[in-house]
Amino acid sequence: MTRKSAQLDEQLHEYLLRHGPRPDTLQLELIEDTQRLLPDSADMQISPEQASLLTLLAKAIRAEYAVEVGTFTGYSALAIARGLGKDGRLLCCDVSTEYTDVARHFWHRAGVSERIELRLAPALDTLRALENAAVIDLSFIDADKTGYIAYWNEIVPRTRSGGFIVVDNVLAGGRVLHERQDESAHAIHEFNRYALRDQRVELTMLPISDGITLARRR
Ligand SMILES: C[S@@+](CC[C@H](N)C(=O)[O-])C[C@H]1O[C@@H](n2cnc3c(N)ncnc32)[C@H](O)[C@@H]1O
């Protein structure tokens, strides 16, 4: 039996949040506005510990060019943008004007609008239209789960050696274990199997929030 990650109950999660970097006033406002304006979809937003991880990772690898697939109200994009170098650029892919109008408002207030380009189109179209050179430093995949393998296959070859790809929801709320998986959980399960066999990357899966895969391009 190997050692396993801590199970976080409410109290331990609260402790983790109190002893990690707190969301600042603007991030808290973004979280609250998302819950108020989009109560039925707000749980799509990443957690504060994911946000600080994305910022830290962007800084650690000195990311200058990042790509996000699935932007929603902009919390993860804000986190990535804050970790980029001074000439850094972030390309965001989403299909919803309603969601991303909220994002634009907060990016403007955070002073990161200039470094973010938002493309409102199916992410696969946006990714396929990118140049083929391996120039991406950091990507975050967090959109429709059935598209994960296709997004991955557009992003991996365009990622520079040593660049990172972060993939969200890889535990699908535990539904990856179900014998009869729903479409989304099945797609995630297939993605997890696919990514593990992909010799172009080395990866680890972390039990943060709904599970993330952290992959490094060889
Ligand atoms: C889980 S949310 C992203 C959450 C976001 N990363 C955050 O931190 O708040 C998924 C997003 O993917 C977008 N989406 C769904 N299907 C898409 C597609 N085919 N192309 C681009 N975006 C898509 C949705 O509009 C939604 O905003």
The ligand as an SDF file (V2000), in Angstrom:
LIG
                    3D

 27 29  0  0  0  0  0  0  0  0999 V2000
  -14.9260   24.9350  -16.6240 C   0  0  0  0  0  0  0  0  0  0  0  0
  -15.2230   26.4130  -17.5020 S   0  0  0  0  0  0  0  0  0  0  0  0
  -13.6590   27.2170  -17.4440 C   0  0  0  0  0  0  0  0  0  0  0  0
  -13.3570   27.7800  -16.0640 C   0  0  0  0  0  0  0  0  0  0  0  0
  -12.2140   28.7710  -16.0700 C   0  0  0  0  0  0  0  0  0  0  0  0
  -10.9660   28.1400  -16.4190 N   0  0  0  0  0  0  0  0  0  0  0  0
  -12.1120   29.5130  -14.7540 C   0  0  0  0  0  0  0  0  0  0  0  0
  -11.0550   29.5430  -14.1520 O   0  0  0  0  0  0  0  0  0  0  0  0
  -13.1030   30.0630  -14.2850 O   0  0  0  0  0  0  0  0  0  0  0  0
  -15.3540   25.8370  -19.1590 C   0  0  0  0  0  0  0  0  0  0  0  0
  -15.4520   26.9120  -20.2370 C   0  0  0  0  0  0  0  0  0  0  0  0
  -15.2610   26.2700  -21.4870 O   0  0  0  0  0  0  0  0  0  0  0  0
  -16.0450   26.9270  -22.4490 C   0  0  0  0  0  0  0  0  0  0  0  0
  -16.2540   26.0140  -23.5800 N   0  0  0  0  0  0  0  0  0  0  0  0
  -17.0620   24.9360  -23.6640 C   0  0  0  0  0  0  0  0  0  0  0  0
  -16.9600   24.3440  -24.8590 N   0  0  0  0  0  0  0  0  0  0  0  0
  -16.0350   25.0530  -25.5490 C   0  0  0  0  0  0  0  0  0  0  0  0
  -15.4790   24.9390  -26.8590 C   0  0  0  0  0  0  0  0  0  0  0  0
  -15.8260   23.9620  -27.6930 N   0  0  0  0  0  0  0  0  0  0  0  0
  -14.5600   25.8530  -27.2350 N   0  0  0  0  0  0  0  0  0  0  0  0
  -14.1750   26.8410  -26.4000 C   0  0  0  0  0  0  0  0  0  0  0  0
  -14.6650   26.9870  -25.1540 N   0  0  0  0  0  0  0  0  0  0  0  0
  -15.5850   26.1140  -24.7370 C   0  0  0  0  0  0  0  0  0  0  0  0
  -17.3380   27.3040  -21.7020 C   0  0  0  0  0  0  0  0  0  0  0  0
  -17.9800   28.3850  -22.3460 O   0  0  0  0  0  0  0  0  0  0  0  0
  -16.8000   27.6460  -20.3230 C   0  0  0  0  0  0  0  0  0  0  0  0
  -16.5860   29.0210  -20.1920 O   0  0  0  0  0  0  0  0  0  0  0  0
  1  2  1  0
  2  3  1  0
  2 10  1  0
  3  4  1  0
  4  5  1  0
  5  6  1  0
  5  7  1  0
  7  8  2  0
  7  9  1  0
 10 11  1  0
 11 12  1  0
 11 26  1  0
 12 13  1  0
 13 14  1  0
 13 24  1  0
 14 15  1  0
 14 23  1  0
 15 16  2  0
 16 17  1  0
 17 18  1  0
 17 23  2  0
 18 19  1  0
 18 20  2  0
 20 21  1  0
 21 22  2  0
 22 23  1  0
 24 25  1  0
 24 26  1  0
 26 27  1  0
M  CHG  2   2   1   9  -1
M  END
$$$$
